[in-house]
């Protein structure tokens, strides 16, 4: 019995020792596991912090990018609006320039024949052309000087404007070129600067219509004005002189003779030279005036 008990006691002691060691090892294992759990939790928390910080950085970057995009969009929008406004202003300025250019063009065409205006715009500096034949007309209002002494300036200019506007319409009607007005004197040419085969006949028709137009003006205004008209045909030189207030003008003996026909004529009559009769004597009735002493020309045979 004693022998049976001794192994049992030693076994129990061994078992107890083994249990103690197991418990100790288990405790050590648990402590190790706990430490590893703490390390894992620490790593998890660190990772979460990293993820959170990365997310915050990403959100911040996205916010910055969004702000930059919005700013660029607004800047682009403002730039586009500014560009559109500039384009609109340029368009308006372009239209104004076009209008002013059209006004200048119209003004130039009111002063010069279209062909001559075109040559001046092409920077042609000297314009002087010789024409072998043209018909020149001078017309003067009879008694205008006396009338101007008893009329106020505004009424006088208004009356002249009315009369000369009627004459301007006749130059357009017959395809002639108005050269200028000097006081109450009106000067027209046919066949210059554009060729016109019937320039002499057209000028005679205009001269007759000028008398009719003045009669119509007198009837409408209660005036009793008369007109003296002189015409001549011959060679002329035409061109533009000067650089300021320039006009298209004519020179030559034929021009001087036409002026003399007007100054030596009679009221409400058309005083013509032999050159005019030679060209249109078969188209109109001419009354021979005979020879008269023309200033600067001597004795000349003329017709009405």
ABEGO torsion letter per residue (X at the ends): XAAAAAAAAAAAAAAAAAAAAAAAAAAAAAAAAAAAAAAAAAAAAAAAAAAAAAAAAAAAAAAAAAAAAAAAAAAAAAAAAAAAAAAAAAAAAAAAAAAAAAAAAAAAAAABBAAAAAAAAAGBABBBBBBABBBBBBBBBBGAAAAAAABBAAAAAAAAAAAAAAAAAAAAAAGBBBABBBEABBBBBBGOABBBAAAAAAAAAAAAAAAAAAAAAAAAAGBABBBBBBBBBEBBBBBBBEABGBBBBBBEAAAAAAAAAAAABBBGBBBBBAAAAAAAAAABBBBBAEBBBBBGAEBBBBBX
